Amino acid sequence: MKIAILQGGFDGFNKNILAASTFVPTGSRWDGDVKQFREQAHADILKMIEANKNKGMKVLKVEKKIQGGC
């Protein structure tokens, strides 16, 4: 199993995935995989964002517990 961690929290995610900044190789044997993953994730996430823009907001109905009485 291969596991990788994107460092930098949301800022790192935004910079490396959403903003699709130019990939800078680190000299690791995983550079090709990382570049391919970031490019594919960027495209897939932008498609998901666009698809969900037109769905509208789902209104949640909050039920209130009735307390007290006569």
KAKALIN-V212481 format. One record per residue. RES is the residue in three letters. PSI is psi in whole degrees, 0 to 359 (999 if undefined). Layout:
res:psi
RES:PSI
RES:PSI
//
This chain:
res:psi
MET:133
LYS:127
ILE:136
ALA:150
ILE:129
LEU:116
GLN:156
GLY:6
GLY:214
PHE:324
ASP:318
GLY:319
PHE:314
ASN:314
LYS:315
ASN:335
ILE:299
LEU:314
ALA:347
ALA:53
SER:161
THR:130
PHE:131
VAL:111
PRO:144
THR:353
GLY:2
SER:154
ARG:348
TRP:0
ASP:316
GLY:317
ASP:318
VAL:315
LYS:314
GLN:317
PHE:313
ARG:319
GLU:317
GLN:318
ALA:319
HIS:309
ALA:314
ASP:317
ILE:320
LEU:323
LYS:317
MET:319
ILE:314
GLU:318
ALA:327
ASN:348
LYS:324
ASN:359
LYS:338
GLY:172
MET:138
LYS:125
VAL:123
LEU:132
LYS:122
VAL:123
GLU:134
LYS:135
LYS:126
ILE:130
GLN:154
GLY:196
GLY:200
CYS:999
//
